[in-house]
Amino acid sequence: MAPTARDEAPHREGGPGRAAARPRSPAAPPEGPLPPLALLPVAVLACATAALLLLTADRFGYFSDELYFLVAGRHPAWGYADQPPLLPLLAHAIDTASHGSLVWLRAPAAAATALGVLTAALIARELGGRRPAQLATAGAYAVSPVMLQMGHLLITATLDIFLTTFTTWLLVRWVRTRRDRLLVLIGLTAAVSLQIKFLGAAFWAVLLVAVVLAGPRDLLRRPLLWASAVGALLTAVPGLLWQARNDWPQLAMTKVISQEVAAEEGGQARFLPTVLTTAGLVGAVLLCYGLWRLLSAREVRPYRFIGLTFAGLCAVYLVVHGRPYYVAGLFAVLWAAAATGLQRLRPTRPRAWAAVVPYVASAALAVQLLPIYPVQRLAEPKGDGLAKESVGWPDLAASVARVYRELPADKRRRALLITDRYDQAGALDRYGPALGLPRPYSGHRGYWYLRRPADDTAPVVFVGGDARYLRQFFTSVRKRGTVTNRHDVRNLNWGAPIWVCEGERRPWRTLWPRFSHLNADSASDSSQP
């Protein structure tokens, strides 16, 4: 939306004819009109990004987290073991309204990514970026691998990245205008973020330290800031109470994620290289230059706290073995700082081509992370690991159904389905009923909290795990099948054993707590939460 006269005159607060109650801080950026917004080209770029994501939305299948959200949303609660309640409830509502459409389910992710493109351009404009700088920032967002990959999925990271990007725009705008009503919007954004992912608390903690160190300290004297912060925290109280009643599984998940990153994702040595890789070819260069400008350039001194926030978050996640994409919500403001710095160069045709070619190359590389290729390509050893986990869910259900149908009729009527991992249970919940399968159970992560088996004796068809683990709970454990898929894709479910277990050693009310585990492998963590 184009700025109004009140937007462009930060010395007027509260309407025409009313003088400002506070003098501007010496650290505030200079007053003056903003450059025109490059609305048409940025909007075209945002719409093209959304169209690409929607066109590829149903090419393969559900991602593991999406399957879990669909089930969790049918069990409304103030909280879940591994995230707040908003995304599961949203996923379930969309799935119900769209009759199971994967395109509609992922439409919010595509919309958030497209809005992120627009917000990136707005950040560049707030920093004084003219049309080329706005387009450069929006383009970096659109061709960033992490933005496209997350924009393809309805997961917590997708919305968290956009909400952090939107928050940085509001903060940059407040620094320029000192319009305190923006603090209310910041509080509302924080409240929504805390209903999607508790990770936002780390962002605000580091941001607060950065403001204390580098300013603008005037921000900390605004009553609306603290009132908005209290409001945001109050919205998180029900979820925190749920966590407290259930012994804080979210904290336990933090430890599990740290272990997974250290063991499977390269740990600390690969954190910073992966941050640059996820930013993209152009994005990595702009990221480094933008961070340097925010930390050292005099003309963007009022925004130094954002550069410190990014550096601080990287340090925190590096130490605790966080995932590199946790800092992606701050990419846009660093790209904007870089683009506005580069606009001082005199435009020439060679420089224009030198700018366009890297963007084209970045786009060509980034789109490879979307399912624009035949699914058979995932059968290759070097196939995209994330995409592999979106393939084979109907085949998993069919593999389990074959074992289930081999049970004698009297046992089949009472049989239970239990899976080692939550994604397997989500797949059986989605595709199993059409094959005559009962609703599954799982002890994995948040799925364990949804429901438990009744205290009656029944055979169990168990997916995953191993015989030694299962013999803790049953007197008879027999392997009766193996999970495969028609595309021969070697993903996490390929080769998973299917067991028929009988003779519970104890009633389910005693056994079920022992099934709970947070690690992907039940045998490595069967502790009670």
Secondary structure, 3 states (H helix, E strand, C coil): CCCCHHHHCCCECCCCCCECCCCCCCCCCCCCCCCCCCHHHHHHHHHHHHHHHHHCCCCCCCCHHHHHHHHHCCCCCCCCCCCCCHHHHHHHHHHHHCCCCHHHHHHHHHHHHHHHHHHHHHHHHHCCCCHHHHHHHHHHHHCCHHHHHHHCCCCHHHHHHHHHHHHHHHHHHHHHHCCCHHHHHHHHHHHHHHCCCCCHHHHHHHHHHHHHHHCCHHHHHCHHHHHHHHHHHHHHHHHHHHHHHCCCHHHHHHHHHHHHHHHHCCHHHHHHHHHHHHHCHHHHHHHHHHHHHHHHCHHHHHHHHHHHHHHHHHHHHHHHCCCHHHHHHHHHHHHHHHHHHHCCCCCCHHHHHHHHHHHHHHHHHHHHHCCCCCHHHHHCCCCCHHHHCCCCHHHHHHHHHHHHHCCCHHHHHHCEEEECCHHHHHHHHHHCHHHCCCCCEECEHHHHHCCCCCCCCCCEEEECCCHHHHCCCEEEEEEEEECCCCCCCCCCCCCCEEEEEEEECCCHHHHHHHHCECCCCHHHCCCCC
